[in-house]
């Protein structure tokens, strides 16, 4: 199985790549990045690294190189404060980049997966995402609305192309680094945060097997 991975330089993205390498069902991992990746990643026999600067555009020539891919694992985005509270930048990266890639994959790759399958887009979102853009929110309002906007966009795309494109949305409460100090792990456990290793493992599991629910809440992730 050939998969595409975006967001590999982030904490969750690194673990997604590691679990792709470890899973025998995955034979090719195409890694999209704007920055260099570690040599052990670039030199891995399963890896193909594509340096790509504009995540809002995918040429037909590039997409031809990706034919045969069956899934995309997407870990680009974040909370507003991770973008220096620049709402427009946060929305561009989180919504525009994600939907541009999903539309390109639908257009160029979805018809070329093996017969009887659909192209799978697995998106790492966040807990408390809000689809209602006008509803008053007490905390993290902009971040939650931005996550909700991209989730709805992906679901609308899947609903309109149900015969060849499907999406799953993971909503982790937060990330804990596996080697984080005990104090950080303790605080994270209080609000149900999961390790980046668990996130990587569940993203790969869903890409390979699918899941019963399109939106996978944090509680389900912890049990997977």
C-alpha positions in Angstrom: 0.0 0.0 0.0 1.3 3.4 -1.0 0.5 6.4 1.3 1.2 10.1 1.4 2.2 11.8 4.6 2.1 15.6 5.3 3.3 17.4 8.4 6.3 15.1 9.0 8.4 17.7 10.8 5.9 18.1 13.6 5.8 15.9 16.6 2.8 13.8 15.5 4.0 13.7 11.9 7.3 12.1 12.9 5.5 9.3 14.7 3.1 8.8 11.7 6.2 8.2 9.5 7.7 5.8 12.0 4.6 3.7 12.2 4.2 3.7 8.4 7.7 2.3 8.1 6.9 -0.3 10.8 3.7 -1.5 9.2 4.1 -4.3 6.7 1.0 -3.4 4.9 2.6 -0.1 3.8 5.1 -0.6 1.1 5.8 3.1 0.0 5.7 6.3 2.0 5.7 9.5 0.0 6.7 12.3 2.4 5.9 15.9 1.5 8.0 18.5 3.2 9.3 22.1 2.9 12.3 21.4 5.1 14.9 18.6 5.1 14.0 15.5 7.0 16.5 13.4 9.1 18.8 11.2 7.1 17.4 8.0 8.6 14.0 9.0 7.2 15.2 10.0 3.8 17.3 6.9 3.4 14.6 4.5 4.5 13.9 1.9 1.7 10.1 2.7 1.9 10.6 6.5 1.7 10.3 8.9 -1.1 10.8 12.5 -0.1 9.2 15.3 -2.2 10.4 18.9 -1.4 7.3 21.0 -1.9 7.0 24.7 -1.1 3.4 25.6 -2.0 0.9 23.4 -0.2 -2.0 25.2 -1.9 -1.0 23.9 -5.4 -0.3 20.5 -6.9 0.7 20.3 -10.6 -0.7 17.6 -12.8 2.9 16.4 -13.4 3.5 16.0 -9.7 0.2 14.2 -9.2 1.1 11.7 -11.9 4.1 10.7 -9.7 1.7 9.9 -6.9 -0.5 7.5 -8.9 -1.2 4.3 -7.0 -1.4 6.0 -3.6 -4.4 4.8 -1.6 -4.3 7.1 1.4 -3.1 10.5 2.7 -2.2 11.0 6.4 -2.4 14.7 7.1 -0.9 16.3 10.2 -0.5 20.0 9.2 -2.3 22.6 11.3 -2.5 23.7 14.9 -4.1 26.1 17.4 -4.2 29.8 16.8 -1.4 30.6 19.3 0.9 28.3 17.4 0.6 30.8 14.5 1.4 33.9 16.7 -2.3 34.5 16.9 -2.4 35.3 13.2 -5.9 34.2 12.4 -5.5 34.5 8.6 -2.3 32.5 8.6 -3.8 29.8 10.8 -6.8 29.5 8.6 -4.7 29.4 5.4 -2.5 26.5 6.7 -5.3 24.6 8.5 -8.1 25.0 6.0 -6.9 26.1 2.6 -3.8 23.8 2.5 -5.8 20.8 3.7 -8.7 21.2 1.3 -6.4 22.0 -1.7 -4.6 18.8 -1.2 -7.8 16.8 -0.7 -9.3 18.2 -3.9 -6.1 17.4 -5.8 -6.1 13.8 -4.5 -9.8 13.4 -5.4 -9.2 14.8 -8.9 -6.0 12.9 -9.8 -5.7 9.8 -7.5 -9.1 8.6 -6.4 -9.9 7.0 -9.7 -6.7 5.0 -9.7 -6.9 3.1 -6.4 -7.5 -0.7 -6.7 -11.0 -1.7 -7.7 -13.4 -1.8 -4.9 -11.5 0.7 -2.8 -11.8 4.4 -2.2 -9.1 7.0 -1.6 -8.7 7.6 2.2 -7.9 11.0 3.7 -7.0 10.7 7.4 -6.9 14.1 9.1 -5.5 14.9 12.5 -7.8 17.6 14.0 -8.5 18.5 17.6 -11.0 18.0 20.4 -13.9 20.5 20.7 -13.8 21.4 17.0 -16.9 23.5 16.2 -18.7 23.4 12.9 -21.2 26.1 13.7 -19.3 29.3 12.8 -21.7 31.6 14.5 -22.2 29.8 17.8 -20.7 31.7 20.9 -17.8 29.8 22.4 -16.2 30.3 25.8 -12.7 29.2 25.0 -10.3 28.7 22.0 -13.1 30.0 19.8 -11.1 30.8 16.7 -9.0 27.6 16.8 -12.1 25.5 17.3 -14.0 27.2 14.4 -11.0 26.8 12.1 -10.8 23.1 12.9 -14.5 22.8 12.4 -14.4 24.5 9.0 -11.8 22.1 7.6 -13.6 19.1 9.1 -16.8 20.1 7.5 -15.0 20.8 4.2 -13.5 17.3 4.2 -16.8 15.7 5.1 -18.7 17.6 2.4 -16.1 16.5 -0.1 -16.5 12.9 0.9 -20.3 13.0 0.9 -20.3 14.5 -2.6 -17.9 11.8 -3.9 -18.9 8.8 -1.8 -18.1 6.3 -4.5 -14.4 7.1 -4.6 -13.3 9.3 -1.6 -13.6 8.9 2.1 -12.3 10.7 5.1 -11.7 10.1 8.8 -11.1 12.8 11.3 -9.2 12.2 14.5 -9.8 14.5 17.5 -7.0 14.1 20.1 -7.4 16.2 23.2 -3.7 17.0 23.1 -0.2 15.5 22.5 2.3 14.2 25.0 5.8 13.4 23.9 6.8 9.8 24.9 9.9 11.1 26.7 8.3 14.1 28.3 9.1 14.9 31.9 6.8 13.2 34.4 5.1 16.5 35.4 4.1 17.1 31.8 2.8 13.6 31.3 0.8 13.9 34.6 -0.8 17.2 33.5 -1.5 15.8 30.1 -3.2 12.7 31.5 -5.6 15.0 33.5 -7.3 16.1 30.3 -6.9 12.8 28.4 -4.0 13.8 26.2 -2.4 10.9 24.3 1.2 10.4 23.3 2.4 11.3 19.8 3.3 7.6 19.4 -0.4 6.7 19.9 -1.5 9.3 17.4 0.9 7.9 14.8 -0.2 4.4 15.4 -3.9 5.2 15.2 -3.5 7.3 12.0 -1.8 4.4 10.3 -4.4 1.9 11.6 -7.2 4.1 10.2 -5.4 4.6 6.9 -5.1 0.8 6.4 -8.3 -0.4 7.9 -10.8 2.5 8.1 -13.0 2.9 11.2 -16.6 2.5 12.1 -17.0 6.2 12.8 -16.0 9.0 10.5 -15.1 11.3 13.4 -13.0 9.6 16.0 -13.1 11.3 19.4 -10.3 11.4 21.9 -11.9 8.7 24.1 -12.0 6.3 21.2 -8.4 7.0 20.3 -7.3 6.1 23.8 -8.9 2.7 23.4 -7.6 1.9 19.9 
